[in-house]
Amino acid sequence: MITLRNMNEEEFKNYRSLFIHEYSQDLQNNRGYLSEKARIKAIESIDTVLTKGVVTPANQLWCIQQPDEPEEVIGILWLSITGSSAWISDFYIYPDWRGRGFGGLALCEMKRLLKIMNIDEVGLRVAPNNASAKALYQKNGFHITGINMSQNLN
């Protein structure tokens, strides 16, 4: 059993730093951005959307916990919600907890909670170099609906 609970302000500060680091790496690896440009883009990405932190309207920030370690956060789930649809903006299981089935359990709990919230669809983007995430999502009922493409003009 996995629990998804609302993130608090202190946890958000830590998550923001993690997001900036991880997303800037993604931008460098998958879009060819140089380090500083990637960092600036990552900061803009989180700060322009989550303008009010954990209480930003139309966004849900959850900490993922498991019952054997109720005080320890094992991951983060950030959803953007529009009408009856949700978008997984970020889903992160901390490295020490990966490969133990917690990602799938967290997705199942997320889907259960979204149904209660009258959300009838959830989508996401997977980086092309993240085969394990793609496999996790497909194993949990997600299917490919398109392919994101971009071109760097600099």
MOGIDA-V769480 format. One record per pair of residues at least 12 apart in sequence whose C-alpha atoms are under 8 Angstrom apart, sorted by the first residue. I is the first residue (numbers start at 1). J is the second residue. If there is no record, write none. Layout:
# MOGIDA-V769480
i-><I:I>
j-><J:J>
This chain:
# MOGIDA-V769480
i-><1:1:1:2:2:2:2:2:2:2:2:3:3:3:3:3:3:4:4:4:4:4:4:4:5:5:5:5:6:6:6:6:7:7:7:7:8:9:9:12:12:15:16:19:19:20:20:20:20:21:21:23:23:23:24:24:24:24:25:26:30:30:30:31:31:58:58:58:59:59:59:59:60:60:60:60:60:61:61:61:61:62:62:62:63:63:63:64:64:64:74:74:74:75:75:75:75:76:76:76:76:77:77:77:77:78:78:83:84:84:84:84:85:85:85:85:86:86:86:86:87:87:87:88:88:88:88:89:89:103:104:104:104:107:108:123>
j-><66:67:105:64:65:66:67:102:105:106:109:64:65:66:67:106:109:62:63:64:65:106:109:110:62:63:64:65:60:61:62:63:54:61:62:63:54:53:54:53:54:76:46:42:46:39:42:43:46:39:42:38:39:42:38:39:41:42:38:127:127:128:129:150:152:80:81:82:78:79:80:81:77:78:79:80:81:76:77:78:79:76:77:78:75:76:77:76:77:106:93:94:97:91:92:93:94:90:91:92:93:89:90:91:92:90:91:119:118:119:120:121:119:120:121:122:119:121:122:123:122:123:124:122:123:124:125:124:125:136:136:137:140:140:140:142>
